[in-house]
Amino acid sequence: MADEAKAKGNAAFSSGDFNAAIKHFTDAINLSPTNHVLYSNRSAAYASLHQYEAALSDAKRTVELKPDWSKGYSRLGAAHLGLHQYQDAVSAYKKGLEIDPNNEALKSGLADAQSAATASASRSRAAPPPNPFGDAFQGPEMWAKLTADPTTRVFLQQPDFVKAMQEIQRNPSKLNEYLQDQRVMQALGVLLNVKFKAHGGGDDMEIPEADSPPAPSPSRPAKEEVKKPEPEPEPEPMEITEEEKEKKEKKEKALKEKEAGNAAYKKKDFETAIKHYTTAMELDDGDISYITNRAAVYLEMGKYEDCIKDCDKAVERGRELRSDYKMIARALTRKGTALVKMAKCSKDYEPAIETFQKALTEHRNPDTLKKLNDAEKAKKDLEQQEYFDPKIADEEREKGNEFFKQQKYPEAVKHYTESLRRNPKDPKAYSNRAACYTKLGALPEGLKDAEKCIELDPTFSKGYTRKGAVQFFMKEYDKALETYQEGLKHDANNQELLDGVRRCVEQINKANRGDLSPEELKERQAKAMQDPEIQNILSDPVMRQVSA
């Protein structure tokens, strides 16, 4: 956890967000309070914000924890320099060089500290004419402030401005000669933290940036360019341990191996792809995409068990790393696909269906949903095929017939249903169950079975007698008559069909003569109103006018 907070601090420091860097380094220190590198890095962040007291405190803690580490003295020297404690800064840099004599950062820091100390000493000996703004131009802080402010940063690219500021820095009384230069006044405002209003040009005056580097100073040889003012010493880059450096290098190598694996996979060179993905996994165990990619290769090769092992490994590792839920879902979907490929019976589909469902809880992907639906359908079809047994179906139908004869209709329905599960293409079982439903008064169910019976065998007369009987009991005499007549086309001498026609004709004639009772008439009218053809007629605008 400390390493994670440190990495976040380094990233924030690199992006210039020093406050965030301090926060992350503090979190890391709380988790690892004896890690000298963390104090060193936080010292650098504090120095970047010119909070030199805090930077000094962390630098002292750094050298206390690791006295033989040269970078700690570099931090210590920078903090002292920022506080204008020049002799202390010189002393710190010299101690660091005793440990690491070739350290360029320490050499540069020592030179800056010695230069600042010399300038400070000469200022204390000399008595220049008093100038109210003199202190604003002293020390390396001036250049740092001008560089940090966006309004004056562009001026530093202009040779005449740089020359003017150098002259003022050497002799503050020279400021009087540049009071008409709005850039100098702007710089003075930044250095004193006040705002001077420009004369004549207004507050929004634009100053173009120079495209060329500063011109040589007249006071120096022509070939010698003006030395760019050195701003206040900036903190050195965050310290990266050898372990972190090695880890970073391994990640980069792993990514290259993955790319090589992807290229091999596209060429169908699966063995080579597996080698590259395996190497990537060995180099970096913090990215489960290497595992899922290798699982994809195994799946393509038909090595389903190896694919499943890799997918399980990817899910387990992904949960430990808190990987993207989409990556977890991808691994689960790939596992489900392998399980489907291995399925030989309906039960084999159960773990695949469960795996697809888990994948959908991680991420609802259309492809995974389709795979789930396909697996469920395949399982159902296999179950039906596995259960199919015409011999047992006939036995169950005969058992149903026995219960029917005993007028035990619910028991008969149970056996007819089992018969249909064993052989869903048997019209006799549908016909017999339709008769049971009719006896039980379950007319809609009976009608449905009778229609299925006719669908399976249009020449089976029993189907028409069953349907006609149901329609007759529903008092749909016209429809029942049509059903019986349709059955007679296939079996003209069938007595049950002929009797059905006779009964229907009697009821229809009775209605035509008006021999219906009030209850029968009311029921017949209600049924007529439900007829779609009657409803269409009554909804016709012309018929509405007539009825009105």
Secondary structure, 3 states (H helix, E strand, C coil): CHHHHHHHHHHHHHCCCHHHHHHHHHHHHHHCCCCHHHHHHHHHHHHHCCCHHHHHHHHHHHHHHCCCCHHHHHHHHHHHHHCCCHHHHHHHHHHHHHHCCCCHHHHHHHHHHHHHHHHHHHHHHCCCCCCCCHHHHCCCHHHHHHHHCHHHHHHHHCHHHHHHHHHHHHCHHHHHHHCCCHHHHHHHHHHHCCCCCCCCCCCCCCCCCCCCCCCCCCCCCCCCCCCCCCCCCCCCCCCCCHHHHHHHHHHHHHHHHHHHHHHHHHCCCHHHHHHHHHHHHHHCCCCCHHHHHHHHHHHHHCCHHHHHHHHHHHHHHHHHHCCCHHHHHHHHHHHHHHHHHHCCCHHHHHHHHHHHHHHHHHCCCHHHHHHHHHHHHHHHHHHHHHHCCHHHHHHHHHHHHHHHHCCCHHHHHHHHHHHHHHCCCCHHHHHHHHHHHHHHCCHHHHHHHHHHHHHHCCCCHHHHHHHHHHHHHCCCHHHHHHHHHHHHCCCCCCHHHHHHHHHHHHHHHHHHHCCCCHHHHHHHHHHHHHCHHHHHHHCCHHHHHHHC
